[in-house]
C-alpha cells in the first residue's frame, strides 16, 4: 500500500472455498506518521454460502488496542448488523461485498456491501475490466483494475490522498 509514493503498510487477503462455502480473511496493517505516529490494523473475516453473504466481522485496532467491531449475520431473510453495540436490521440480500472484490471481478454487479463502513454502495464498470465506486454526490471513491478476473491494482481516495494498492504474489514477497 502506497500513499504519496511512500509505503504505508501491507494488505493481505486469502480466499478459501469448499462445498459452496467461501471464506475470506483480510488483514490491513497501516502505519501513519503525520506529526504523530499511529498504527491502524483491520482484521476482517467474511463467509459466503451459495453466493450469499452469511456473516462478516471487522475489528479495527489502533496502536494495538481494539477500537471498534462491526458484525453482520444473516438471520432468516434479513441481516443483523451490530456496530459498536448499535443494532440495525438490513432487509436486503447481499451477494457481493468488499471482501470479494480481490478475487472476483464484479461483472454484472451494481451494488457492493462495504464491511468496514457497513453500507451499500454503487459499483459500475467504466471500461473493460475497470470499475469505480462513487459516493452519493457522484464523486469517485475507489477505482479497481482487473486482469484474469483478479484485482491487480486499486486507487482509493482518502482524506490524506489517494492510496494505491498493487497486487504482489507470495513468490514476489519471498524474493
N, C-alpha and C positions, 0 to 999 in steps of 0.2 A: 504494500500500500504506500502510495506516494502523495504528498501534498506540497505544492510549490517546489517540486523537484527533489524534496527530501523524503527519505524513507521514514514513515511514521509508525510502522507496525506490520503485523502479519495477520493474515486471514487464512484459516484452513477449513475445508468443508469435506465431509465424507458422506457418500450416499450408499446405502446397502439395501438390498431388497430380496424378498423371498415370499412365494405364495401370495402374490398380490399386495403384500405389505412393503412399504418403503420407509426406511428410517434415515433421517438426515441430521447429522451433527455438525454444527458450525461454531468455530471459535474465532473471535476477532480480538486482537490484542494490540491496542494503540497506545503509544507514548506521545504525550503532548508537552511541549516545552515552550510556553508563552509566558514570559515573566516568572511564572512558577511552573514546576514540573508536576504532571499528574499522569496516571495510567488508568485507562478505561479498558475493561475486558467484558465482552459479551459472550455468554455461553448459551447456545441455542440448540434445542432438540425438537424435531418435528416428526410426526408419524402420519403416514397416509395409508389407507387401506382401500383397494379397488378404486384408486384415483380420487378419493375423497379425504380431505383433511380430517384426521381423528383427534389429534391433540398437538399442542405446541407449548413450549416453555422457554422463556428468555430470562436469564438472570444477568443483571448488569452490576459489575463490580467497579468501584472507584478506589484507586490506591489499595487494592487488595480486600476491601470490605464490601459486602453485599449492599448495593444501593437501591435496587428495585427488582421486582419479579412480575412477569406477565405470563399468565397461564390461560390457555384456551382448550376446552374439551367438548367434543361432540356428545350431546345427551339427547336421545330420541331424535328429533328433527331440527334441533337448534343447538347453538354453541353457548356454553357458559364461559364468559370471559371474566377473569379475576386479575385486575391490575392494581398492585399495591393495596390490596384489601377491598377495593371497589369492585362490585359485581355488576355485570351487564349481560343481557341475553342478545345474541345475534341470530336472527331468523333468516339465515341465508346459507345456502350450500357453498362450501369453499372447495374448489377443485385446483386452485393454483395459488401458491404463496411465494414469498421471498426466498424460502429455502429451496424451492425447485428451480429457481432462475439460473443456477450454476450448471446443472447437468441436463436441463430440459428446456430447449428453446421454446419460447411462448407462441408458437404458431397457432393462429386462430384463437388466441386468448385475449380477452378485453379487460378483465378485472384481476387484480392481484391483491392478496391479503398480505400486509406487511406486519410480520410478527413483532418486530421491535416497537412499532408505534401503535399496534392493534387497530389498524384502519385499512379499509378497502380503498384502492386507487385504480385509476385507469392506466392501462398499458397498451401502447399502439405501435404497430410496425411503421417505420418511416422510410425504410428501404429494405432491400433484400438482406436478411439476417441482422437487421439493426432495429432496436426497439427503444422507445422512450416512455418514461413515466412523467406526467405533468401534474402540477397542483391544480386546485380549483380555479386558479386565475390563468391557466394555460401556460404557466412558467415551467420550463423543463427542470426536473429534479435529477433524474438519472438517465443515462444512455448506455445501452448494452449492445455489444458486438459479438456475434456467434460464428463459429466455424464447425461444421460437422455436428450441429446440434448442441455443442458445448460452449459456454461462455469463455471468450478469450480475453476480453478487455471491457472495462466499465469505467464510466465517468460519473461521479456522484457529487452533486452540488452540496456544499456545506457552508456554514456562515464564515468559516476561515478560508474558504477557497474550494477548488474542485479536487476531490480525492480521486486518484486513479488506482484502479485495481487491475493487475495484469496476471494472467494465469501462468503459473510455472508448474511443471510436473515434479513428482517426487524425485525422479532421477536428476533433474536440474538442481534441486536442493542439495543432493548428496555430492554433486561435482565440485 
